[in-house]
Amino acid sequence: MSMLSLAGKSCAVLALASAATMLTPAAPASATDWDRSCYSISTPYKGISEVMGTVSKTSSNCEDATIGLLRHRWYGWEELDWATLESGSATTWWTCTGSGTYTYKVAVGVDYGVAQYESAERRITC
């Protein structure tokens, strides 16, 4: 009986290992094309009356991406603006209205969000 339960356990372990292998995502065909080093992501900064964030590609081989300017609120991160990064660089911005200090960051989504990169966060007062 102990031999049967041991055999059953080893089959279960083998089945779990096999399932884990099937669930592990495959590497993209060209992982270097959406490596973080493909994108130069600025920390958000304040202009005259707006908060801005800029992202640029470091190589023409880098994938197109979507960038967003995010502000932290009590309920989570709020997307204020977004832009498509197809070549060169793209900037997102949000007009500061009212008063208050918030934390901002810039996010980059590549390949429909499969790869996501973020800038450092910065506290900005409007």
FENMO-V455279 format. One record per helix or strand of 2 or more residues. SS is the DSSP state (alpha for helix, beta for strand). FROM is the first residue (numbers start at 0). TO is the last residue. If there is no record, write none. Layout:
BEGIN
SS:FROM:TO  SS:FROM:TO
END
This chain:
BEGIN
alpha:1:22  alpha:30:33  alpha:35:37  beta:38:40  beta:44:45  beta:49:56  beta:64:72  beta:75:84  beta:88:94  beta:100:109  beta:114:117  beta:121:124
END
